[in-house]
């Protein structure tokens, strides 16, 4: 059985942390939400964060926001495993980021990288940790924590949509 912390700041320092994250967007662009579940691998304790991420955002920005918010809630110096269903975020951080930077934030086809400010913020947040590993998890494939963050992110986007009607 896991114990839920009242706040993410309660997670212990320099422990292995697993973060499941997801973003949701209704309309693309449209109202968006994010969610993450942060788990201390040693103790099994966890914390959940979620919130809105813009009235007129995109699915990719919502995914980037979810990853960024998760990393910012984890105390610096941690060994973090980031698990998400967004190939955009996972491949961006694990395969493309270094090349984009070398190329002046341009893609291999010469165009500008979309969401460059979000990528820079995510890279800065990741750099404050001892190690960050990026792991892709197929969405809607029965992983309970992926399903949970998906539902939480969507609920935040729906709540935002209702507030702007």
N, C-alpha and C positions, 0 to 999 in steps of 0.2 A: 504494500500500500504506500502511496506517495503522500507526502505532506505538502500542502500548498502554502507558499509564503504569502504574506500580506502585500509585500512590495518586491519588485525585482532587485532592488538595491540590497536585499537581504541575502542574495546569493553569495556564498563564500568566495574569498579572494584566491586567485591562482589555482583553482580546481579546473578539471576538465568540464567544460560546459557544452551541452548540445542545444542548439537553437533550431527549432522548426519554424519556418516563416512562410507567410503567404500574403499576397496582395489581391485585391478584387476591384474591378471597375465595372460599373453598369453603363454600358453604351460605348465606351472606348472611342472618343473621350466621353467622360461622364463622371458622376460621383464615385469616389473611391474610398476604400478602407484597407487597413493593414492589420495583421496579427502575428504574434510570435509566442511560442512556448519555450521558455528557457529552463533547461534541466541541469542540475548538478549531478554529474555522472556518478560521483562517489557516494553521495547520500540519497540520491533519488528524489530530492526535493525539487520543486518546480515553481515557476512564476509565469503568469500569462500577462501579455500586454496587447492592447489593441486600440485602434482609434481611426478617425477619418483622415484622409490624405488628399483632400481637394475636391471642390465641386465640379471641376472640369479637367480631370486628370486622365491618364492613359493606363492600360493594364501594366505596361512596363514600368511606368513611374510608381505605380502602387506596389509592384514587386520590389523595386529598388528601395522604396520607403520602408517596407517591412524588414528587409535585410539591414538597412541602416539603423532603424529604431532598435532592433534586437542587439546589434553590436554596441550601440551607445548605452544600453542598459546594463551591459556586462562590465564588471570592474576591469580596469586595464590590466594587462599582463597575463590574461587568461589564455589557455589553450582551448580554442573554440572550434566546434564542428557545426557549420551552417548547413542545414538541410532544407531544400526547397524544391518546388516543382517547376520553377522557372528556368528553362535552359538559357534564357536571355541573361539572367543574373549569374547563374552558376558558370556558364562558359565565359561570360564577360569577365568575371573575376579570376577564373582559373586559367583561361587560355588566351584571352584577347587583350586584357588590360595593358600588359607590358608593350605589346605591339602598337596599340593605340597611342600610348605615351611617346614611344620612339618616333611615330609618324606624325607627331603634332596633333594628336586627337583626331586623326583621320582614319577612315576604314581602309581596308585593302583595295577597295575600288576607287578611293580618292575622295569620297564624300566625308562630311563631318560626322563624327560620332553623335548619335542622338542622346539626349539626356546627359550631356557631358558634366554639368555641375553636380548631378546626382552621383555619377561615377566617381568624380573627384572626392565628394564627401564620403562615399562608401569606402574608397581606398584609404582615406585619412582615418576613418574609424577602425578599419581592419589593422592599420599599422600600429595601433596602440596596444595590440595584443601580442603575446609571445608567438602564437601561431594561429592561423585561421585556415581551416580546410573547408572546401566547398563541395557539397555532395548533392547530386541530383536525385530526386525521388519522384517517380511517376505519379502525377496527380490522379485522384479518384481511383486508386488501385487498392484500396482497402487498408492503407496505413492509418491507424487511428489518430495519430497526432497530426498528420497531414490533413485528414478530414476535419479535425477540430479547428486548426488554424484557418482552413478554407472557409468553414462556416462562420467563424468569428469575423474574418475580414469581410465577408459578404454581408454579414449583419451590420457592420459599421458603415459600409457603402449604402445599404438600404436605409439605415437610420438617417444618414446625410441626405439621401434623395428625398425622404419624407420631409425633412426640415426646410428644403428649398422649394417646395411646391407652392 
